[in-house]
């Protein structure tokens, strides 16, 4: 059994050679926003939800990216509205956000 109901990994990788990466797509700011909002929503706790930065998830062409375990659901996102939808739908209600899925 997983320690967290949801464990979110958001790629914040920066490529030294300037190649496409999630860091170029404001990923760090979106990770910071998601972490802050998860605390505000009261879901950032043992047994509930953990938001982490990740190194390269090796799917740069689909980025920016996050993956939520234990379901292994992959999402892309653009802005705080996308992050908020993932928080409200997936992390609070357990509903997949189909429009943001990366398959």
VEXDREN-454369 format. One record per atom (N, C-alpha, C): residue number from 0; residue in three letters; atom name; x, y, z. Coordinates in nm, 2 decimals. Each point is the difference from the previous one (the first is absolute). Layout:
% residues N
+-----+------+------+--------+--------+--------+
: pos : code : site :     px :     py :     pz :
+-----+------+------+--------+--------+--------+
: NUM :  ALA :   CA :      X :      Y :      Z :
...
+-----+------+------+--------+--------+--------+
% end
This chain:
% residues 103
+-----+------+------+--------+--------+--------+
: pos : code : site :     px :     py :     pz :
+-----+------+------+--------+--------+--------+
:   0 :  UNK :    N :   0.08 :  -0.12 :   0.00 :
:   0 :  UNK :   CA :  -0.08 :   0.12 :   0.00 :
:   0 :  UNK :    C :   0.09 :   0.12 :   0.00 :
:   1 :  UNK :    N :  -0.04 :   0.10 :  -0.07 :
:   1 :  UNK :   CA :   0.07 :   0.13 :  -0.02 :
:   1 :  UNK :    C :  -0.01 :   0.08 :   0.13 :
:   2 :  UNK :    N :   0.11 :   0.07 :   0.04 :
:   2 :  UNK :   CA :   0.00 :   0.09 :   0.11 :
:   2 :  UNK :    C :  -0.10 :   0.12 :  -0.02 :
:   3 :  UNK :    N :   0.00 :   0.04 :  -0.13 :
:   3 :  UNK :   CA :  -0.09 :   0.11 :  -0.03 :
:   3 :  UNK :    C :  -0.11 :  -0.05 :  -0.09 :
:   4 :  UNK :    N :  -0.12 :   0.06 :   0.01 :
:   4 :  UNK :   CA :  -0.11 :  -0.03 :  -0.09 :
:   4 :  UNK :    C :   0.04 :   0.04 :  -0.14 :
:   5 :  UNK :    N :   0.06 :   0.12 :  -0.01 :
:   5 :  UNK :   CA :   0.06 :   0.05 :  -0.13 :
:   5 :  UNK :    C :   0.14 :   0.06 :   0.02 :
:   6 :  UNK :    N :   0.09 :  -0.05 :  -0.08 :
:   6 :  UNK :   CA :   0.14 :   0.06 :   0.00 :
:   6 :  UNK :    C :   0.02 :   0.06 :  -0.14 :
:   7 :  UNK :    N :   0.02 :   0.13 :   0.00 :
:   7 :  UNK :   CA :   0.01 :   0.08 :  -0.13 :
:   7 :  UNK :    C :   0.14 :   0.03 :  -0.02 :
:   8 :  UNK :    N :   0.05 :  -0.03 :  -0.12 :
:   8 :  UNK :   CA :   0.14 :   0.04 :  -0.04 :
:   8 :  UNK :    C :  -0.01 :   0.09 :  -0.12 :
:   9 :  UNK :    N :   0.05 :   0.12 :   0.02 :
:   9 :  UNK :   CA :  -0.01 :   0.11 :  -0.11 :
:   9 :  UNK :    C :   0.15 :   0.02 :  -0.05 :
:  10 :  UNK :    N :   0.02 :  -0.03 :  -0.13 :
:  10 :  UNK :   CA :   0.13 :   0.02 :  -0.06 :
:  10 :  UNK :    C :   0.03 :   0.15 :   0.01 :
:  11 :  UNK :    N :   0.12 :   0.03 :   0.05 :
:  11 :  UNK :   CA :   0.05 :   0.14 :   0.00 :
:  11 :  UNK :    C :   0.14 :   0.00 :  -0.06 :
:  12 :  UNK :    N :   0.03 :  -0.10 :  -0.08 :
:  12 :  UNK :   CA :   0.13 :  -0.01 :  -0.06 :
:  12 :  UNK :    C :   0.04 :   0.11 :  -0.09 :
:  13 :  UNK :    N :   0.12 :   0.05 :   0.01 :
:  13 :  UNK :   CA :   0.06 :   0.10 :  -0.09 :
:  13 :  UNK :    C :   0.12 :  -0.07 :  -0.07 :
:  14 :  UNK :    N :  -0.01 :   0.00 :  -0.13 :
:  14 :  UNK :   CA :   0.11 :  -0.06 :  -0.08 :
:  14 :  UNK :    C :   0.10 :   0.11 :  -0.03 :
:  15 :  UNK :    N :   0.12 :  -0.04 :   0.03 :
:  15 :  UNK :   CA :   0.12 :   0.09 :  -0.02 :
:  15 :  UNK :    C :   0.02 :   0.04 :  -0.14 :
:  16 :  UNK :    N :  -0.04 :  -0.09 :  -0.10 :
:  16 :  UNK :   CA :   0.03 :   0.03 :  -0.14 :
:  16 :  UNK :    C :  -0.11 :   0.09 :  -0.06 :
:  17 :  UNK :    N :  -0.10 :   0.04 :   0.07 :
:  17 :  UNK :   CA :  -0.11 :   0.08 :  -0.05 :
:  17 :  UNK :    C :  -0.11 :  -0.07 :  -0.07 :
:  18 :  UNK :    N :   0.01 :  -0.13 :  -0.01 :
:  18 :  UNK :   CA :  -0.10 :  -0.09 :  -0.06 :
:  18 :  UNK :    C :  -0.13 :   0.02 :   0.07 :
:  19 :  UNK :    N :  -0.11 :  -0.04 :  -0.06 :
:  19 :  UNK :   CA :  -0.13 :   0.01 :   0.06 :
:  19 :  UNK :    C :  -0.01 :  -0.07 :   0.13 :
:  20 :  UNK :    N :  -0.05 :   0.06 :   0.10 :
:  20 :  UNK :   CA :  -0.01 :  -0.05 :   0.14 :
:  20 :  UNK :    C :  -0.12 :   0.06 :   0.07 :
:  21 :  UNK :    N :  -0.04 :  -0.06 :   0.11 :
:  21 :  UNK :   CA :  -0.12 :   0.05 :   0.07 :
:  21 :  UNK :    C :   0.03 :   0.13 :   0.07 :
:  22 :  UNK :    N :   0.13 :   0.03 :   0.04 :
:  22 :  UNK :   CA :   0.03 :   0.12 :   0.07 :
:  22 :  UNK :    C :  -0.03 :   0.12 :  -0.10 :
:  23 :  UNK :    N :   0.01 :  -0.02 :  -0.13 :
:  23 :  UNK :   CA :  -0.03 :   0.11 :  -0.09 :
:  23 :  UNK :    C :  -0.14 :   0.04 :   0.00 :
:  24 :  UNK :    N :  -0.09 :  -0.09 :   0.05 :
:  24 :  UNK :   CA :  -0.14 :   0.02 :   0.00 :
:  24 :  UNK :    C :  -0.06 :   0.04 :   0.13 :
:  25 :  UNK :    N :   0.08 :   0.07 :   0.09 :
:  25 :  UNK :   CA :  -0.05 :   0.05 :   0.13 :
:  25 :  UNK :    C :  -0.03 :  -0.11 :   0.09 :
:  26 :  UNK :    N :   0.06 :  -0.12 :  -0.01 :
:  26 :  UNK :   CA :  -0.03 :  -0.11 :   0.08 :
:  26 :  UNK :    C :   0.03 :   0.02 :   0.15 :
:  27 :  UNK :    N :   0.10 :   0.07 :   0.03 :
:  27 :  UNK :   CA :   0.04 :   0.02 :   0.15 :
:  27 :  UNK :    C :  -0.11 :   0.09 :   0.06 :
:  28 :  UNK :    N :  -0.05 :   0.10 :  -0.06 :
:  28 :  UNK :   CA :  -0.10 :   0.09 :   0.05 :
:  28 :  UNK :    C :  -0.13 :  -0.08 :   0.02 :
:  29 :  UNK :    N :  -0.03 :  -0.09 :  -0.10 :
:  29 :  UNK :   CA :  -0.13 :  -0.08 :   0.01 :
:  29 :  UNK :    C :   0.02 :  -0.10 :   0.12 :
:  30 :  UNK :    N :   0.11 :  -0.06 :   0.01 :
:  30 :  UNK :   CA :   0.03 :  -0.09 :   0.12 :
:  30 :  UNK :    C :  -0.02 :   0.07 :   0.13 :
:  31 :  UNK :    N :   0.06 :   0.12 :   0.01 :
:  31 :  UNK :   CA :  -0.01 :   0.08 :   0.12 :
:  31 :  UNK :    C :  -0.15 :   0.03 :   0.03 :
:  32 :  UNK :    N :  -0.07 :   0.04 :  -0.11 :
:  32 :  UNK :   CA :  -0.15 :   0.03 :   0.02 :
:  32 :  UNK :    C :  -0.07 :  -0.12 :   0.05 :
:  33 :  UNK :    N :   0.02 :  -0.12 :  -0.06 :
:  33 :  UNK :   CA :  -0.07 :  -0.12 :   0.04 :
:  33 :  UNK :    C :   0.03 :  -0.04 :   0.14 :
:  34 :  UNK :    N :   0.13 :   0.01 :   0.04 :
:  34 :  UNK :   CA :   0.04 :  -0.03 :   0.14 :
:  34 :  UNK :    C :  -0.08 :   0.10 :   0.10 :
:  35 :  UNK :    N :   0.00 :   0.13 :  -0.03 :
:  35 :  UNK :   CA :  -0.06 :   0.09 :   0.08 :
:  35 :  UNK :    C :  -0.15 :  -0.03 :   0.01 :
:  36 :  UNK :    N :  -0.07 :  -0.02 :  -0.11 :
:  36 :  UNK :   CA :  -0.14 :  -0.03 :   0.00 :
:  36 :  UNK :    C :  -0.04 :  -0.13 :   0.07 :
:  37 :  UNK :    N :   0.09 :  -0.10 :  -0.01 :
:  37 :  UNK :   CA :  -0.03 :  -0.13 :   0.07 :
:  37 :  UNK :    C :   0.00 :   0.03 :   0.15 :
:  38 :  UNK :    N :   0.09 :   0.08 :   0.04 :
:  38 :  UNK :   CA :   0.00 :   0.04 :   0.15 :
:  38 :  UNK :    C :  -0.12 :   0.07 :   0.03 :
:  39 :  UNK :    N :  -0.04 :   0.10 :  -0.08 :
:  39 :  UNK :   CA :  -0.12 :   0.08 :   0.03 :
:  39 :  UNK :    C :  -0.13 :  -0.09 :   0.00 :
:  40 :  UNK :    N :   0.00 :  -0.10 :  -0.08 :
:  40 :  UNK :   CA :  -0.12 :  -0.09 :  -0.01 :
:  40 :  UNK :    C :   0.00 :  -0.10 :   0.10 :
:  41 :  UNK :    N :   0.11 :  -0.01 :   0.08 :
:  41 :  UNK :   CA :   0.01 :  -0.10 :   0.11 :
:  41 :  UNK :    C :   0.03 :  -0.14 :  -0.04 :
:  42 :  UNK :    N :   0.05 :  -0.02 :  -0.12 :
:  42 :  UNK :   CA :   0.03 :  -0.13 :  -0.05 :
:  42 :  UNK :    C :   0.15 :  -0.04 :   0.00 :
:  43 :  UNK :    N :   0.08 :   0.09 :   0.04 :
:  43 :  UNK :   CA :   0.15 :  -0.02 :   0.01 :
:  43 :  UNK :    C :   0.03 :  -0.06 :   0.13 :
:  44 :  UNK :    N :  -0.02 :  -0.13 :   0.01 :
:  44 :  UNK :   CA :   0.02 :  -0.07 :   0.13 :
:  44 :  UNK :    C :   0.03 :  -0.15 :  -0.02 :
:  45 :  UNK :    N :   0.06 :  -0.06 :   0.09 :
:  45 :  UNK :   CA :   0.02 :  -0.15 :   0.00 :
:  45 :  UNK :    C :  -0.13 :  -0.06 :  -0.03 :
:  46 :  UNK :    N :   0.00 :  -0.10 :  -0.09 :
:  46 :  UNK :   CA :  -0.13 :  -0.07 :  -0.03 :
:  46 :  UNK :    C :  -0.08 :   0.07 :  -0.10 :
:  47 :  UNK :    N :   0.03 :   0.12 :  -0.04 :
:  47 :  UNK :   CA :  -0.08 :   0.08 :  -0.10 :
:  47 :  UNK :    C :   0.08 :   0.03 :  -0.12 :
:  48 :  UNK :    N :   0.07 :   0.11 :  -0.01 :
:  48 :  UNK :   CA :   0.06 :   0.04 :  -0.12 :
:  48 :  UNK :    C :   0.14 :   0.06 :   0.02 :
:  49 :  UNK :    N :   0.09 :  -0.03 :  -0.08 :
:  49 :  UNK :   CA :   0.14 :   0.06 :   0.00 :
:  49 :  UNK :    C :   0.03 :   0.05 :  -0.14 :
:  50 :  UNK :    N :   0.05 :   0.12 :   0.00 :
:  50 :  UNK :   CA :   0.04 :   0.07 :  -0.13 :
:  50 :  UNK :    C :   0.15 :   0.00 :   0.00 :
:  51 :  UNK :    N :   0.07 :  -0.05 :  -0.10 :
:  51 :  UNK :   CA :   0.15 :   0.00 :  -0.01 :
:  51 :  UNK :    C :   0.04 :   0.05 :  -0.13 :
:  52 :  UNK :    N :   0.12 :   0.05 :   0.00 :
:  52 :  UNK :   CA :   0.07 :   0.03 :  -0.13 :
:  52 :  UNK :    C :   0.06 :  -0.13 :  -0.05 :
:  53 :  UNK :    N :   0.02 :  -0.01 :  -0.13 :
:  53 :  UNK :   CA :   0.06 :  -0.11 :  -0.06 :
:  53 :  UNK :    C :   0.11 :   0.05 :  -0.10 :
:  54 :  UNK :    N :   0.10 :  -0.08 :  -0.02 :
:  54 :  UNK :   CA :   0.09 :   0.02 :  -0.11 :
:  54 :  UNK :    C :  -0.07 :  -0.03 :  -0.13 :
:  55 :  UNK :    N :   0.07 :  -0.02 :  -0.10 :
:  55 :  UNK :   CA :  -0.05 :  -0.03 :  -0.13 :
:  55 :  UNK :    C :  -0.09 :  -0.13 :   0.00 :
:  56 :  UNK :    N :  -0.12 :   0.01 :  -0.05 :
:  56 :  UNK :   CA :  -0.09 :  -0.11 :  -0.01 :
:  56 :  UNK :    C :   0.01 :  -0.06 :  -0.14 :
:  57 :  UNK :    N :   0.09 :   0.06 :  -0.08 :
:  57 :  UNK :   CA :   0.03 :  -0.06 :  -0.14 :
:  57 :  UNK :    C :  -0.11 :  -0.01 :  -0.09 :
:  58 :  UNK :    N :  -0.09 :   0.10 :   0.01 :
:  58 :  UNK :   CA :  -0.11 :   0.01 :  -0.10 :
:  58 :  UNK :    C :  -0.02 :   0.15 :  -0.04 :
:  59 :  UNK :    N :   0.12 :   0.06 :  -0.02 :
:  59 :  UNK :   CA :   0.01 :   0.15 :  -0.02 :
:  59 :  UNK :    C :  -0.09 :   0.05 :  -0.11 :
:  60 :  UNK :    N :  -0.03 :  -0.08 :  -0.10 :
:  60 :  UNK :   CA :  -0.08 :   0.05 :  -0.11 :
:  60 :  UNK :    C :  -0.15 :   0.02 :   0.04 :
:  61 :  UNK :    N :  -0.04 :  -0.05 :   0.11 :
:  61 :  UNK :   CA :  -0.13 :   0.01 :   0.05 :
:  61 :  UNK :    C :  -0.01 :   0.10 :   0.12 :
:  62 :  UNK :    N :   0.11 :   0.06 :   0.03 :
:  62 :  UNK :   CA :   0.00 :   0.08 :   0.12 :
:  62 :  UNK :    C :  -0.06 :   0.14 :   0.00 :
:  63 :  UNK :    N :  -0.02 :   0.06 :   0.11 :
:  63 :  UNK :   CA :   0.05 :  -0.04 :   0.13 :
:  63 :  UNK :    C :  -0.08 :  -0.12 :   0.05 :
:  64 :  UNK :    N :   0.06 :  -0.08 :   0.09 :
:  64 :  UNK :   CA :  -0.06 :  -0.12 :   0.04 :
:  64 :  UNK :    C :  -0.01 :  -0.02 :   0.15 :
:  65 :  UNK :    N :  -0.10 :  -0.08 :   0.05 :
:  65 :  UNK :   CA :   0.00 :  -0.05 :   0.13 :
:  65 :  UNK :    C :  -0.06 :  -0.14 :  -0.01 :
:  66 :  UNK :    N :   0.04 :  -0.09 :   0.10 :
:  66 :  UNK :   CA :  -0.06 :  -0.13 :   0.01 :
:  66 :  UNK :    C :  -0.05 :  -0.02 :   0.14 :
:  67 :  UNK :    N :  -0.12 :  -0.06 :   0.01 :
:  67 :  UNK :   CA :  -0.06 :  -0.02 :   0.14 :
:  67 :  UNK :    C :   0.00 :  -0.15 :   0.02 :
:  68 :  UNK :    N :   0.06 :  -0.04 :   0.11 :
:  68 :  UNK :   CA :   0.00 :  -0.14 :   0.04 :
:  68 :  UNK :    C :  -0.09 :  -0.01 :   0.13 :
:  69 :  UNK :    N :  -0.05 :  -0.12 :   0.02 :
:  69 :  UNK :   CA :   0.04 :  -0.13 :  -0.06 :
:  69 :  UNK :    C :  -0.07 :  -0.03 :  -0.13 :
:  70 :  UNK :    N :  -0.09 :   0.08 :  -0.05 :
:  70 :  UNK :   CA :  -0.07 :  -0.03 :  -0.12 :
:  70 :  UNK :    C :   0.08 :   0.01 :  -0.13 :
:  71 :  UNK :    N :   0.11 :   0.07 :   0.01 :
:  71 :  UNK :   CA :   0.09 :   0.03 :  -0.12 :
:  71 :  UNK :    C :  -0.08 :   0.08 :  -0.10 :
:  72 :  UNK :    N :  -0.06 :   0.10 :   0.04 :
:  72 :  UNK :   CA :  -0.08 :   0.09 :  -0.09 :
:  72 :  UNK :    C :   0.09 :   0.12 :  -0.04 :
:  73 :  UNK :    N :   0.02 :   0.01 :  -0.13 :
:  73 :  UNK :   CA :   0.09 :   0.11 :  -0.05 :
:  73 :  UNK :    C :  -0.08 :   0.12 :  -0.05 :
:  74 :  UNK :    N :   0.04 :   0.12 :   0.04 :
:  74 :  UNK :   CA :  -0.07 :   0.12 :  -0.04 :
:  74 :  UNK :    C :   0.10 :   0.10 :  -0.06 :
:  75 :  UNK :    N :  -0.05 :   0.08 :  -0.09 :
:  75 :  UNK :   CA :   0.07 :   0.12 :  -0.04 :
:  75 :  UNK :    C :  -0.08 :   0.12 :   0.05 :
:  76 :  UNK :    N :   0.06 :   0.12 :   0.00 :
:  76 :  UNK :   CA :  -0.07 :   0.11 :   0.06 :
:  76 :  UNK :    C :   0.06 :   0.13 :  -0.06 :
:  77 :  UNK :    N :  -0.07 :   0.11 :   0.00 :
:  77 :  UNK :   CA :   0.05 :   0.12 :  -0.05 :
:  77 :  UNK :    C :   0.00 :   0.11 :   0.11 :
:  78 :  UNK :    N :  -0.10 :   0.01 :   0.08 :
:  78 :  UNK :   CA :  -0.01 :   0.11 :   0.09 :
:  78 :  UNK :    C :  -0.06 :  -0.04 :   0.13 :
:  79 :  UNK :    N :  -0.03 :   0.09 :   0.09 :
:  79 :  UNK :   CA :  -0.06 :  -0.02 :   0.13 :
:  79 :  UNK :    C :  -0.14 :  -0.06 :  -0.01 :
:  80 :  UNK :    N :  -0.07 :   0.04 :  -0.10 :
:  80 :  UNK :   CA :  -0.13 :  -0.06 :  -0.02 :
:  80 :  UNK :    C :   0.00 :  -0.15 :  -0.02 :
:  81 :  UNK :    N :   0.10 :  -0.05 :  -0.08 :
:  81 :  UNK :   CA :   0.02 :  -0.14 :  -0.02 :
:  81 :  UNK :    C :   0.03 :  -0.07 :   0.13 :
:  82 :  UNK :    N :   0.10 :   0.06 :   0.07 :
:  82 :  UNK :   CA :   0.04 :  -0.06 :   0.13 :
:  82 :  UNK :    C :  -0.12 :  -0.01 :   0.09 :
:  83 :  UNK :    N :  -0.08 :   0.11 :   0.01 :
:  83 :  UNK :   CA :  -0.11 :   0.00 :   0.09 :
:  83 :  UNK :    C :  -0.11 :  -0.10 :  -0.04 :
:  84 :  UNK :    N :  -0.01 :  -0.03 :  -0.13 :
:  84 :  UNK :   CA :  -0.10 :  -0.10 :  -0.04 :
:  84 :  UNK :    C :   0.05 :  -0.14 :   0.04 :
:  85 :  UNK :    N :   0.13 :  -0.02 :  -0.01 :
:  85 :  UNK :   CA :   0.06 :  -0.13 :   0.04 :
:  85 :  UNK :    C :  -0.02 :  -0.02 :   0.16 :
:  86 :  UNK :    N :   0.03 :   0.11 :   0.07 :
:  86 :  UNK :   CA :  -0.02 :   0.00 :   0.14 :
:  86 :  UNK :    C :  -0.15 :  -0.04 :   0.04 :
:  87 :  UNK :    N :  -0.09 :   0.08 :  -0.06 :
:  87 :  UNK :   CA :  -0.14 :  -0.01 :   0.03 :
:  87 :  UNK :    C :  -0.06 :  -0.13 :  -0.04 :
:  88 :  UNK :    N :   0.03 :  -0.04 :  -0.12 :
:  88 :  UNK :   CA :  -0.06 :  -0.12 :  -0.06 :
:  88 :  UNK :    C :   0.07 :  -0.13 :   0.04 :
:  89 :  UNK :    N :   0.13 :  -0.01 :  -0.02 :
:  89 :  UNK :   CA :   0.07 :  -0.12 :   0.02 :
:  89 :  UNK :    C :   0.03 :  -0.02 :   0.15 :
:  90 :  UNK :    N :   0.07 :   0.10 :   0.06 :
:  90 :  UNK :   CA :   0.05 :  -0.02 :   0.14 :
:  90 :  UNK :    C :  -0.11 :   0.01 :   0.10 :
:  91 :  UNK :    N :  -0.11 :   0.08 :  -0.02 :
:  91 :  UNK :   CA :  -0.11 :   0.01 :   0.10 :
:  91 :  UNK :    C :  -0.11 :  -0.10 :  -0.03 :
:  92 :  UNK :    N :  -0.03 :  -0.02 :  -0.13 :
:  92 :  UNK :   CA :  -0.12 :  -0.09 :  -0.03 :
:  92 :  UNK :    C :   0.04 :  -0.13 :  -0.06 :
:  93 :  UNK :    N :   0.12 :  -0.02 :  -0.04 :
:  93 :  UNK :   CA :   0.04 :  -0.13 :  -0.06 :
:  93 :  UNK :    C :  -0.04 :  -0.01 :  -0.14 :
:  94 :  UNK :    N :  -0.03 :   0.11 :  -0.07 :
:  94 :  UNK :   CA :  -0.04 :   0.00 :  -0.14 :
:  94 :  UNK :    C :   0.11 :   0.04 :  -0.09 :
:  95 :  UNK :    N :   0.02 :  -0.08 :  -0.11 :
:  95 :  UNK :   CA :   0.11 :   0.03 :  -0.09 :
:  95 :  UNK :    C :  -0.04 :   0.12 :  -0.09 :
:  96 :  UNK :    N :   0.10 :   0.09 :  -0.02 :
:  96 :  UNK :   CA :  -0.03 :   0.11 :  -0.09 :
:  96 :  UNK :    C :   0.04 :  -0.04 :  -0.14 :
:  97 :  UNK :    N :  -0.09 :  -0.04 :  -0.07 :
:  97 :  UNK :   CA :   0.02 :  -0.06 :  -0.14 :
:  97 :  UNK :    C :   0.07 :   0.09 :  -0.09 :
:  98 :  UNK :    N :  -0.03 :   0.13 :   0.00 :
:  98 :  UNK :   CA :   0.05 :   0.10 :  -0.10 :
:  98 :  UNK :    C :   0.15 :   0.02 :   0.02 :
:  99 :  UNK :    N :   0.05 :  -0.03 :   0.12 :
:  99 :  UNK :   CA :   0.14 :   0.03 :   0.03 :
:  99 :  UNK :    C :   0.09 :  -0.13 :   0.00 :
: 100 :  UNK :    N :  -0.06 :  -0.12 :  -0.03 :
: 100 :  UNK :   CA :   0.07 :  -0.12 :   0.00 :
: 100 :  UNK :    C :   0.11 :  -0.01 :  -0.11 :
: 101 :  UNK :    N :   0.11 :  -0.06 :   0.04 :
: 101 :  UNK :   CA :   0.10 :  -0.04 :  -0.10 :
: 101 :  UNK :    C :   0.00 :  -0.15 :   0.00 :
: 102 :  UNK :    N :  -0.02 :  -0.05 :  -0.12 :
: 102 :  UNK :   CA :   0.00 :  -0.15 :  -0.01 :
: 102 :  UNK :    C :   0.12 :  -0.05 :  -0.07 :
+-----+------+------+--------+--------+--------+
% end
